[in-house]
Amino acid sequence: MSSDAAGMDAGPVAALVDRADIVDRLSRYCYAVDFGDWSLLDLVFAEDVSATYILEPHGLDDVHFSDRDSTVGWLRSVLGETSGQVPLHAMTNHLVSVDGDAARSRSYLAGRPGMYTVEWRRTAEGWRAATWEMRNFSLPRGTQPGRQADR
């Protein structure tokens, strides 16, 4: 078992570093799609990412892509070349579990009923999303984001 200079087991420290890196990549995704900084998505998605966006709750067809270029191309086409240039996407309530060179995260889409579920893999360049699912949810009738349903 390895230890740092203070005698602390390096395992928990490494797990915290991995978790912070994954949460940072989720934040980079939000920044990229809000400000059209599409090259940042190279730091988020693996080249062979399997990405699914569940849009049916918004009355749209779900979409699925099997690589980074197709995923980023779709995001660019839907959000516009420079996107909205305003911060709209935010994730919260990050649950991250790391198991060696694989990890899984679940994050809420803040302010809207949605969740990102991501399977990560460690690469020579750092963590990259191998599978990416953005799932939208329908609100119960009479409910607004942040409020209980009328009873």
ZADO-1210 file (C-alpha; in nm, 4 decimals, padded with zeros to 6 digits):
<atoms>
<atom x="00.0000" y="00.0000" z="00.0000" code="MET" pos="1"/>
<atom x="00.1437" y="00.3373" z="-00.0980" code="SER" pos="2"/>
<atom x="00.1394" y="00.6437" z="00.1242" code="SER" pos="3"/>
<atom x="00.2097" y="01.0116" z="00.0821" code="ASP" pos="4"/>
<atom x="00.4575" y="01.2044" z="00.2983" code="ALA" pos="5"/>
<atom x="00.1971" y="01.2558" z="00.5722" code="ALA" pos="6"/>
<atom x="00.1337" y="00.8815" z="00.5940" code="GLY" pos="7"/>
<atom x="-00.2110" y="00.8933" z="00.4305" code="MET" pos="8"/>
<atom x="-00.3142" y="00.6047" z="00.2062" code="ASP" pos="9"/>
<atom x="-00.2835" y="00.7266" z="-00.1559" code="ALA" pos="10"/>
<atom x="-00.5943" y="00.5276" z="-00.2622" code="GLY" pos="11"/>
<atom x="-00.8534" y="00.7734" z="-00.1277" code="PRO" pos="12"/>
<atom x="-00.6510" y="01.0695" z="-00.2555" code="VAL" pos="13"/>
<atom x="-00.6285" y="00.9176" z="-00.6037" code="ALA" pos="14"/>
<atom x="-01.0050" y="00.8518" z="-00.5972" code="ALA" pos="15"/>
<atom x="-01.0703" y="01.2173" z="-00.5100" code="LEU" pos="16"/>
<atom x="-00.8432" y="01.3328" z="-00.7923" code="VAL" pos="17"/>
<atom x="-01.0246" y="01.1031" z="-01.0380" code="ASP" pos="18"/>
<atom x="-01.3636" y="01.2268" z="-00.9180" code="ARG" pos="19"/>
<atom x="-01.2562" y="01.5918" z="-00.9498" code="ALA" pos="20"/>
<atom x="-01.1246" y="01.5291" z="-01.3015" code="ASP" pos="21"/>
<atom x="-01.4524" y="01.3688" z="-01.4112" code="ILE" pos="22"/>
<atom x="-01.6637" y="01.6489" z="-01.2623" code="VAL" pos="23"/>
<atom x="-01.4341" y="01.9001" z="-01.4351" code="ASP" pos="24"/>
<atom x="-01.4981" y="01.7291" z="-01.7705" code="ARG" pos="25"/>
<atom x="-01.8746" y="01.7507" z="-01.7101" code="LEU" pos="26"/>
<atom x="-01.8331" y="02.1245" z="-01.6485" code="SER" pos="27"/>
<atom x="-01.6287" y="02.1580" z="-01.9683" code="ARG" pos="28"/>
<atom x="-01.9171" y="01.9965" z="-02.1575" code="TYR" pos="29"/>
<atom x="-02.1582" y="02.2585" z="-02.0208" code="CYS" pos="30"/>
<atom x="-01.9226" y="02.5428" z="-02.1087" code="TYR" pos="31"/>
<atom x="-01.8595" y="02.4040" z="-02.4584" code="ALA" pos="32"/>
<atom x="-02.2286" y="02.3723" z="-02.5487" code="VAL" pos="33"/>
<atom x="-02.3196" y="02.7101" z="-02.3956" code="ASP" pos="34"/>
<atom x="-02.0414" y="02.9082" z="-02.5604" code="PHE" pos="35"/>
<atom x="-01.9781" y="02.7089" z="-02.8772" code="GLY" pos="36"/>
<atom x="-01.6244" y="02.6122" z="-02.7739" code="ASP" pos="37"/>
<atom x="-01.6558" y="02.2804" z="-02.9581" code="TRP" pos="38"/>
<atom x="-01.2883" y="02.1823" z="-02.9316" code="SER" pos="39"/>
<atom x="-01.3378" y="02.1384" z="-02.5544" code="LEU" pos="40"/>
<atom x="-01.5504" y="01.8332" z="-02.6292" code="LEU" pos="41"/>
<atom x="-01.2318" y="01.6531" z="-02.7392" code="ASP" pos="42"/>
<atom x="-01.1474" y="01.6573" z="-02.3668" code="LEU" pos="43"/>
<atom x="-01.4852" y="01.5067" z="-02.2759" code="VAL" pos="44"/>
<atom x="-01.5783" y="01.2436" z="-02.5355" code="PHE" pos="45"/>
<atom x="-01.3745" y="00.9422" z="-02.6451" code="ALA" pos="46"/>
<atom x="-01.3430" y="00.9214" z="-03.0248" code="GLU" pos="47"/>
<atom x="-01.5734" y="00.6169" z="-03.0226" code="ASP" pos="48"/>
<atom x="-01.8267" y="00.7521" z="-02.7704" code="VAL" pos="49"/>
<atom x="-02.1753" y="00.6052" z="-02.7831" code="SER" pos="50"/>
<atom x="-02.3979" y="00.9070" z="-02.7146" code="ALA" pos="51"/>
<atom x="-02.7734" y="00.9078" z="-02.6662" code="THR" pos="52"/>
<atom x="-02.9992" y="01.2062" z="-02.6065" code="TYR" pos="53"/>
<atom x="-03.3477" y="01.1126" z="-02.4815" code="ILE" pos="54"/>
<atom x="-03.5673" y="01.3936" z="-02.6166" code="LEU" pos="55"/>
<atom x="-03.9095" y="01.2248" z="-02.6322" code="GLU" pos="56"/>
<atom x="-04.0354" y="01.4064" z="-02.3188" code="PRO" pos="57"/>
<atom x="-03.9970" y="01.7282" z="-02.5218" code="HIS" pos="58"/>
<atom x="-04.1899" y="01.5844" z="-02.8148" code="GLY" pos="59"/>
<atom x="-03.8753" y="01.5226" z="-03.0210" code="LEU" pos="60"/>
<atom x="-03.7184" y="01.2038" z="-03.1522" code="ASP" pos="61"/>
<atom x="-03.4390" y="01.0537" z="-02.9433" code="ASP" pos="62"/>
<atom x="-03.0988" y="01.0614" z="-03.1113" code="VAL" pos="63"/>
<atom x="-02.8013" y="00.8261" z="-03.0926" code="HIS" pos="64"/>
<atom x="-02.4459" y="00.8626" z="-03.2220" code="PHE" pos="65"/>
<atom x="-02.1539" y="00.6206" z="-03.2277" code="SER" pos="66"/>
<atom x="-01.8580" y="00.8591" z="-03.2377" code="ASP" pos="67"/>
<atom x="-01.7375" y="01.1980" z="-03.1164" code="ARG" pos="68"/>
<atom x="-01.7493" y="01.3708" z="-03.4553" code="ASP" pos="69"/>
<atom x="-02.1161" y="01.2816" z="-03.5124" code="SER" pos="70"/>
<atom x="-02.2104" y="01.3800" z="-03.1583" code="THR" pos="71"/>
<atom x="-02.0342" y="01.7161" z="-03.1760" code="VAL" pos="72"/>
<atom x="-02.1705" y="01.7765" z="-03.5258" code="GLY" pos="73"/>
<atom x="-02.5246" y="01.7234" z="-03.4017" code="TRP" pos="74"/>
<atom x="-02.4723" y="01.9515" z="-03.1017" code="LEU" pos="75"/>
<atom x="-02.3368" y="02.2223" z="-03.3323" code="ARG" pos="76"/>
<atom x="-02.6327" y="02.1881" z="-03.5679" code="SER" pos="77"/>
<atom x="-02.8905" y="02.1998" z="-03.2871" code="VAL" pos="78"/>
<atom x="-02.7298" y="02.4707" z="-03.0752" code="LEU" pos="79"/>
<atom x="-02.5778" y="02.6844" z="-03.3512" code="GLY" pos="80"/>
<atom x="-02.2191" y="02.7332" z="-03.4503" code="GLU" pos="81"/>
<atom x="-02.1462" y="02.9691" z="-03.1619" code="THR" pos="82"/>
<atom x="-02.4311" y="02.8386" z="-02.9424" code="SER" pos="83"/>
<atom x="-02.6195" y="03.0839" z="-02.7231" code="GLY" pos="84"/>
<atom x="-02.3130" y="03.2528" z="-02.5747" code="GLN" pos="85"/>
<atom x="-02.4925" y="03.2432" z="-02.2416" code="VAL" pos="86"/>
<atom x="-02.4637" y="02.9966" z="-01.9516" code="PRO" pos="87"/>
<atom x="-02.7693" y="02.7699" z="-01.9636" code="LEU" pos="88"/>
<atom x="-02.6367" y="02.4199" z="-01.8964" code="HIS" pos="89"/>
<atom x="-02.5361" y="02.3251" z="-01.5453" code="ALA" pos="90"/>
<atom x="-02.5006" y="01.9902" z="-01.3745" code="MET" pos="91"/>
<atom x="-02.5326" y="01.9132" z="-01.0072" code="THR" pos="92"/>
<atom x="-02.5653" y="01.6225" z="-00.7612" code="ASN" pos="93"/>
<atom x="-02.2674" y="01.4372" z="-00.9086" code="HIS" pos="94"/>
<atom x="-02.2437" y="01.0714" z="-00.8125" code="LEU" pos="95"/>
<atom x="-01.9101" y="00.9334" z="-00.9305" code="VAL" pos="96"/>
<atom x="-01.7754" y="00.5839" z="-00.8744" code="SER" pos="97"/>
<atom x="-01.4294" y="00.4833" z="-00.9929" code="VAL" pos="98"/>
<atom x="-01.3110" y="00.1261" z="-01.0413" code="ASP" pos="99"/>
<atom x="-00.9552" y="00.1245" z="-01.1732" code="GLY" pos="100"/>
<atom x="-00.9555" y="00.2600" z="-01.5280" code="ASP" pos="101"/>
<atom x="-01.3350" y="00.2713" z="-01.5520" code="ALA" pos="102"/>
<atom x="-01.5812" y="00.5056" z="-01.3855" code="ALA" pos="103"/>
<atom x="-01.9475" y="00.5967" z="-01.3889" code="ARG" pos="104"/>
<atom x="-02.1115" y="00.9283" z="-01.3142" code="SER" pos="105"/>
<atom x="-02.4687" y="01.0466" z="-01.2760" code="ARG" pos="106"/>
<atom x="-02.5469" y="01.4161" z="-01.2640" code="SER" pos="107"/>
<atom x="-02.8707" y="01.6106" z="-01.2563" code="TYR" pos="108"/>
<atom x="-02.9362" y="01.8758" z="-01.5159" code="LEU" pos="109"/>
<atom x="-02.9846" y="02.1777" z="-01.2910" code="ALA" pos="110"/>
<atom x="-03.3087" y="02.3710" z="-01.3337" code="GLY" pos="111"/>
<atom x="-03.4699" y="02.1157" z="-01.5623" code="ARG" pos="112"/>
<atom x="-03.5819" y="01.7564" z="-01.5205" code="PRO" pos="113"/>
<atom x="-03.2869" y="01.5764" z="-01.6764" code="GLY" pos="114"/>
<atom x="-02.9972" y="01.3478" z="-01.5914" code="MET" pos="115"/>
<atom x="-02.6610" y="01.2717" z="-01.7477" code="TYR" pos="116"/>
<atom x="-02.5348" y="00.9155" z="-01.7036" code="THR" pos="117"/>
<atom x="-02.1807" y="00.8592" z="-01.8270" code="VAL" pos="118"/>
<atom x="-01.9473" y="00.5589" z="-01.8415" code="GLU" pos="119"/>
<atom x="-01.5880" y="00.6853" z="-01.8378" code="TRP" pos="120"/>
<atom x="-01.2612" y="00.5217" z="-01.9319" code="ARG" pos="121"/>
<atom x="-00.9126" y="00.6316" z="-01.8395" code="ARG" pos="122"/>
<atom x="-00.6935" y="00.6967" z="-02.1432" code="THR" pos="123"/>
<atom x="-00.3368" y="00.8182" z="-02.1840" code="ALA" pos="124"/>
<atom x="-00.4896" y="01.1684" z="-02.2212" code="GLU" pos="125"/>
<atom x="-00.7110" y="01.1372" z="-01.9119" code="GLY" pos="126"/>
<atom x="-01.0740" y="01.0412" z="-01.8536" code="TRP" pos="127"/>
<atom x="-01.3014" y="01.0291" z="-02.1588" code="ARG" pos="128"/>
<atom x="-01.6710" y="00.9489" z="-02.1886" code="ALA" pos="129"/>
<atom x="-01.7187" y="00.6086" z="-02.3529" code="ALA" pos="130"/>
<atom x="-02.0990" y="00.6146" z="-02.3217" code="THR" pos="131"/>
<atom x="-02.3029" y="00.9300" z="-02.2705" code="TRP" pos="132"/>
<atom x="-02.6728" y="00.9512" z="-02.2032" code="GLU" pos="133"/>
<atom x="-02.8639" y="01.2740" z="-02.1549" code="MET" pos="134"/>
<atom x="-03.2145" y="01.1797" z="-02.0418" code="ARG" pos="135"/>
<atom x="-03.4920" y="01.4348" z="-02.0224" code="ASN" pos="136"/>
<atom x="-03.7921" y="01.3662" z="-01.8021" code="PHE" pos="137"/>
<atom x="-04.1479" y="01.4890" z="-01.8188" code="SER" pos="138"/>
<atom x="-04.2749" y="01.6830" z="-01.5218" code="LEU" pos="139"/>
<atom x="-04.5839" y="01.5527" z="-01.3470" code="PRO" pos="140"/>
<atom x="-04.8902" y="01.7508" z="-01.4480" code="ARG" pos="141"/>
<atom x="-04.9193" y="02.0786" z="-01.2570" code="GLY" pos="142"/>
<atom x="-04.5513" y="02.0825" z="-01.1638" code="THR" pos="143"/>
<atom x="-04.2966" y="02.3481" z="-01.2460" code="GLN" pos="144"/>
<atom x="-03.9223" y="02.3000" z="-01.2032" code="PRO" pos="145"/>
<atom x="-03.8310" y="02.3539" z="-00.8387" code="GLY" pos="146"/>
<atom x="-04.1922" y="02.3274" z="-00.7127" code="ARG" pos="147"/>
<atom x="-04.4082" y="02.0460" z="-00.5792" code="GLN" pos="148"/>
<atom x="-04.7031" y="01.9287" z="-00.7875" code="ALA" pos="149"/>
<atom x="-05.0342" y="02.0966" z="-00.7084" code="ASP" pos="150"/>
<atom x="-05.2499" y="01.8658" z="-00.4999" code="ARG" pos="151"/>
</atoms>
